[in-house]
């Protein structure tokens, strides 16, 4: 078993341990529930309040995780962010990031409440990239995940959006949600410029593996169609 498998196996094991608590999976691991799985270094979950955080923290500490006390304020998510880490082999570690009450995007100053995340979530099967089997958990639904990633719009988010696009349920809802909190045209323009660049496909395949040209074009059309 290589290091990536070891890390992913540990994430799945700890999610099993805490699944009795109330949380929603977001981020890269949520993406894996809707499209070809990609490897994600950290696992991100959302909880409604500090009481639920304390319950999860108790389980994590019991499983050998330690609270990252140096990271007082995360660059992406702000002060309502807690990171728990566990060293697996030498300096190779795994981390679980917990967002409490809200998710704050520092690039846009947009805030998604934990209540919004829970409202737009459902029980889904989570599948790994390097390990077999699946785990059923509360995962943010596809359209809400799309909204969050479109707001953030980092390179990793745009790659995920590209892969998710053909499966979205309601593009009008997505546009409405984004427009109510940010400039939709600004986000869409940034995405369009990225996915039509010469180097985008190479970067995408570096994460997801080889992608057939017809599949690539179908995904591109699905992204472009969101603007209409």
C-alpha positions in Angstrom: 0.0 0.0 0.0 1.5 3.4 -1.0 1.4 6.6 1.0 -1.7 8.0 -0.8 -3.6 4.8 -0.1 -2.6 4.9 3.5 -3.8 8.4 3.9 -7.1 7.8 2.1 -7.7 4.6 4.1 -7.2 6.5 7.3 -9.7 9.2 6.2 -12.3 6.6 5.5 -11.6 4.9 8.9 -12.0 8.1 10.9 -15.1 9.0 9.0 -16.6 5.7 10.1 -15.7 6.5 13.7 -17.4 9.9 13.7 -20.4 9.1 11.4 -22.7 8.8 14.5 -22.2 12.6 14.9 -23.9 15.3 12.8 -21.8 16.7 10.0 -21.8 17.2 6.3 -18.9 16.3 4.0 -17.8 19.1 1.6 -14.7 19.8 -0.6 -12.8 17.2 -2.5 -14.3 14.2 -0.8 -17.8 15.5 -1.7 -16.7 15.8 -5.3 -15.9 12.1 -5.3 -19.5 11.3 -4.7 -20.6 12.8 -8.0 -17.9 12.3 -10.6 -14.7 10.4 -11.2 -12.9 10.2 -7.9 -9.8 12.4 -7.4 -7.3 12.3 -4.6 -7.8 14.9 -1.9 -5.2 15.6 0.8 -7.6 16.9 3.4 -11.1 16.0 4.3 -13.5 18.9 5.0 -16.6 18.6 7.1 -19.2 21.1 8.4 -20.9 21.1 11.8 -23.7 23.3 13.1 -22.2 24.4 16.4 -19.4 24.0 18.9 -21.2 21.3 20.9 -21.1 19.0 17.8 -17.5 20.0 17.3 -16.6 19.0 20.8 -18.2 15.5 20.3 -16.3 15.0 17.1 -13.1 16.3 18.7 -13.4 13.8 21.6 -13.6 10.9 19.1 -10.7 12.3 17.0 -8.4 12.7 20.0 -9.3 9.1 21.0 -8.2 8.0 17.6 -4.8 9.6 17.8 -5.5 13.0 16.2 -4.1 16.2 17.6 -5.6 19.7 17.3 -3.5 22.1 15.3 -3.2 24.8 17.9 -0.8 26.9 15.7 -3.4 27.6 13.0 -5.5 30.2 14.7 -7.1 31.5 11.5 -7.2 29.6 8.3 -6.3 31.4 5.0 -9.3 30.0 3.2 -12.0 29.6 5.9 -11.3 32.1 8.7 -11.6 31.6 12.4 -14.4 29.1 12.5 -12.0 26.5 11.2 -10.4 23.7 13.2 -7.8 21.3 11.9 -7.0 17.9 13.4 -3.9 16.0 12.3 -2.5 12.5 12.7 1.0 11.4 11.8 0.9 8.0 10.0 4.4 7.3 9.0 7.3 9.5 10.0 6.3 13.0 8.9 3.5 11.8 6.6 0.2 13.0 8.0 -3.5 13.1 7.4 -5.8 16.0 8.4 -9.5 16.5 9.0 -10.8 20.1 8.7 -13.9 21.0 10.6 -15.9 24.2 9.7 -18.1 25.4 12.5 -21.3 27.4 12.0 -20.3 28.8 8.7 -17.9 28.6 5.7 -16.1 31.9 5.0 -14.5 32.3 1.6 -11.6 34.8 2.1 -11.2 35.6 -1.6 -14.8 36.9 -2.0 -15.9 37.4 1.6 -18.9 35.2 0.9 -20.3 33.3 3.9 -22.2 30.0 3.6 -24.0 29.2 6.8 -23.8 25.6 8.2 -27.6 25.6 8.1 -27.6 26.3 4.3 -25.1 23.4 3.9 -27.2 21.0 5.9 -30.4 22.1 4.1 -28.7 21.3 0.8 -27.3 17.9 1.8 -28.3 14.3 1.5 -27.1 10.8 2.3 -24.7 9.7 -0.4 -22.2 7.0 -1.0 -18.6 8.2 -0.7 -16.1 6.2 -2.8 -12.3 6.3 -2.6 -9.8 6.8 -5.4 -7.2 4.3 -4.2 -9.2 2.0 -2.0 -12.2 -0.3 -2.6 -15.6 0.0 -0.8 -17.8 2.9 0.0 -19.2 4.8 3.0 -22.7 6.4 3.3 -22.6 9.8 4.8 -24.3 13.2 4.7 -22.8 15.0 1.7 -23.6 18.4 0.3 -25.7 18.0 -2.8 -24.3 18.4 -6.3 -25.8 21.8 -7.1 -24.9 23.4 -3.7 -21.3 22.0 -4.0 -21.2 23.6 -7.5 -22.3 26.9 -6.0 -19.6 26.8 -3.3 -16.8 25.9 -5.8 -17.9 28.5 -8.3 -17.7 31.2 -5.6 -14.2 30.1 -4.5 -13.0 29.6 -8.1 -9.5 28.4 -7.4 -7.7 26.3 -10.0 -8.7 23.1 -8.1 -12.3 24.3 -7.9 -12.5 25.0 -11.6 -11.2 21.5 -12.4 -13.9 20.1 -10.1 -16.6 22.3 -11.7 -15.6 21.1 -15.1 -16.0 17.4 -14.1 -19.3 18.1 -12.2 -21.0 20.2 -14.8 -22.8 17.5 -16.9 -24.5 16.2 -13.8 -25.9 19.4 -12.2 -29.7 19.3 -11.6 -30.8 22.9 -11.8 -28.6 25.5 -13.4 -31.2 28.3 -12.8 -31.0 27.6 -9.1 -27.2 27.7 -9.2 -27.2 31.0 -11.0 -29.8 32.4 -8.6 -27.8 31.3 -5.5 -24.6 32.8 -6.8 -26.1 36.0 -8.1 -27.7 36.6 -4.6 -24.3 36.7 -3.0 -21.8 37.6 -5.7 -21.3 38.8 -9.3 -22.2 35.7 -11.3 -20.6 37.1 -14.5 -17.3 37.7 -12.7 -17.1 34.0 -11.6 -18.3 32.7 -15.0 -15.8 34.7 -16.9 -13.0 33.5 -14.8 -14.1 29.9 -15.3 -14.5 30.3 -19.0 -11.1 31.8 -19.5 -9.5 28.9 -17.6 -11.3 26.0 -19.3 -10.6 27.4 -22.8 -6.9 27.9 -22.2 -4.4 25.6 -23.9 -3.0 24.2 -20.7 -6.3 23.4 -19.0 -6.8 19.9 -20.3 -3.2 18.8 -19.3 -3.8 20.0 -15.8 -7.2 18.3 -15.6 -5.7 15.0 -16.8 -2.9 15.3 -14.2 -5.6 15.1 -11.5 -8.3 12.9 -13.1 -6.3 10.8 -15.5 -6.7 10.5 -19.3 -9.9 12.1 -20.7 -11.3 11.3 -24.1 -11.6 14.4 -26.4 -15.3 13.8 -26.9 -15.9 13.6 -23.1 -13.8 16.8 -22.6 -15.9 18.7 -25.2 -19.1 17.5 -23.6 -18.0 18.8 -20.2 -16.9 22.1 -21.7 -20.3 22.5 -23.3 -22.0 21.8 -20.0 -20.0 24.6 -18.3 -20.7 27.1 -21.1 -24.4 26.3 -21.0 -24.7 27.5 -17.4 -24.4 31.1 -18.6 -27.5 30.8 -20.9 
